Amino acid sequence: MTGKPYFSRMNQILKHTFESLVGFEEKEWSTIASAFTPVQISAKQTLTHIGKIEDKLYFIIKGILRLYCLDTKQEEKTIFLFSENHFASCYQSFLTRLPSAQALETLEDCTLLSICKRDFDQMHLSVPKMNIVTRMIADQRFINGQNIFMGHITRTPEERYLDFQREHGNLMLRVPQNIIASFLGITPVSLSRIRKRVYRK
């Protein structure tokens, strides 16, 4: 499905997400909506490469994106998984305009709304309320990051798996097991053993 009606429905999803945080006048919302561009990306495509400056922020209408980096052995380590109604980006590079130490890729065919850094900044100048929205989203992302970091220190691998199952159960069948294992900080073999042990209980 393409065309203006579909784009309008995509904007309504974005509007619902924003207005769950802050209310907007119709003129303000028109300015916000016009800053975003609909994008269709097939699965297993890299949106941002390591070493490149991130210039886009994506709102996910449909699909899953993965943020990852390379460790000292040049092996991919999953940092975060983003699904519907969330924003995704190599955000540090997006803000600092420095080359990204992370990469962003699609795990499924994705329908996205994208905004470039220039339009992002202009949108905040034109609609000051967006500063509140951005801060609230950034605050939540910081909290999520802290929870993941603390989980790797204070939780056992099985506890981390159960946490993931409880909080992101909809991703269990959509994300490859090796990527889930990477996100949990364990090997695919360990994940398989944990799953068998959990299902026996």
N, C-alpha and C positions, 0 to 999 in steps of 0.2 A: 504494500500500500504506500503510495507516494502522493505528493501534491500538497496544496494548502490545507485541506481538512486534516491530513495526518500531522503536518507540522503544527497545526493549531492544537491537536490533542497532545502532542509532545510538550508544547508550551504550558498546557494546563497541568500536566504532571509536575513540571518545574515550578509553576506558580503555587501549586498545592504544597510543595516542599518548602518553598520560601515563606509562604503565608502561615505555615504552622509555627514560624518563628517571629515574623513581623508582618503587619498588615501594610498593603500598598494601595495608593490611589491608582485609578485606571491609567492616568498619564504616566505615572512612575512605572507601572508594570509594562506599558507599551515600550518605554525606553529600555527596560531590562530585556524584554523578549527580543527586541530588534538586535541586541548585541550577540545573540547566540545563533549558531549555524547548525542545521541538522547534518549528521554524518552517518553513513553506513559503512562499517568496516567488517571484513570477513575475519574468521577465527585465525589465530596464530600469526597475527600481524604485529610488528613492533611499531608502536606509536612514537616512542621516544627512545633513542639509543643512548647508551652510556657514552659520556664525553660530549654530547650535544646539549645545547641550551634549550630548556623546555619553554615553549611559547604558547602552549595550549592548556586549558583546563577543561575537563570533560564532565558532563552530567550524564549518568547512565540511565537511559530509558529502558534498554533491554540488553542483557549480556553480562559478562564477567571480565574484568581487567585484573592483571597481576602486576604488582610492583616488585622488582627484584634487583639484586646486586650480585657482584662476583666476589667470592672470598679469595684468600691468598693462594688457593689452588686453582683459581679461575673457574670454580664451580658455581652454578647459579644458586642463590639463596633467596627464597621467597620472603618478602618483607610484609606484604599486605595483599589482601584480595578484596576487590571492590565489586559490588553487584548493584542491582537496580535501585534507583533513587538516591544514589550516592555520587559524590564528586571524586574524580580520580585525576592525578597528575604527578609528575616528579616535582612536587610542590616547592621543595627547597630551591631547586634550579629556577623554577617559575618566578619565585620572589626575588632571588638574589641576582639573576641573570648570569650565573656562573655555570660552567659545564656540569652536567648531571653525573653523579656517581651511581645513579640508578637507571633502570630501564622500565618501560611500561609497555605491556603487550596485551592483546586480546586473547582470551581463552575460548570464547564462543563468537559466533557472528554477533556483532554489536550494533545497536542503534543508539547514537549519542547526540548530545547537544554540545558543541564546542564553542569556546570563546578564547580569543587571543589576548595576550598580556596588555596590549595597547587598549583594546576595547574594554577589558576588565578594569583597567585604571580609570578610563573615561566614564564607565558606568558608575563607579563609586563617587566620582565628582558630580555627576548629573543626578544621582539618586543617593543622597547621604545615608539613607536607611540601610543601604547595602553594606555599609561598614559594620552595622550590628549583626547582620546575617553572616557575613564572612567571619567575624570574630567568634560567633557562636559555633559555626561549623568547625573552625580551626581549633577552638577549645575542645570540642568533642573528639576531634582527631588526635589531639595531644593526649587526652585521657585514654583513648583507645591504645595509643602507642605505649603509654606508661603501663597499662594493664598487660599488654603483650610482653614488654620487657620484664616486668615483675613476675609474670607467669613462668618465663624461662628460668628464673632464679628460684622461685619459691614453690613451684608446682612440679609434680612428677610428670613424666611423659603421658602416663595414663590419665592423670587429672587434666592435663592440657587437651588431650583428645576429647575427653568428656565435656570440657568447657566449649570446645569448638563445635561439638555435636549439638550442644544445647543452644548456643548462640548463633550458629550458622548452619543449622541442620539442612537448610535448603541447598547448600553448596556441596553436601556430601556426595551426591550422585552426579554433580555437574563439573566438579574439578578433579583432574587426574590424581590418583593416590600419591604419586611421587611428589606432586606439588603440595598437597596437604601435608605430607611428611616433612617437606622442606620448611613449610610455614610453622610447623610444630617443633622444628629443631631436632628431628629424629630421622633415622633412615627408613626407607620403604619397608625393609624387612621388619624393623621394630614396630612400625605402624600395623603391619599385617598381624603380628603377634598380639598387639594390644587389642585390635579389633576382635580377634578370635577369643581372647580372654574376656572381653566385655560382653560378647554375645553369649558366652557360656553362663554368665551370672543371671 
